[in-house]
Amino acid sequence: MRQILCQLKHDRMLSVEEKILFARSLAATPDERWRLHENFLRSHNLFTRSSRKAFGFK
């Protein structure tokens, strides 16, 4: 993750927080990316299909 973060250091379009999130997602294994995705959905109450449908997702 540190190597990727160093490569993103000079990108002026991303904030520091966005650079950290982007580097973490690129450095993660597929299983870790899936776990991050599930945690994101849970934190926004979008984990179940019915909750996504109620929010407007197809």
Secondary structure, 3 states (H helix, E strand, C coil): CHHHHHHCCCCCCCCHHHHHHHHHHHHCCHHHHHHHHHHHHHHCCCCCHHHHHHHCCC
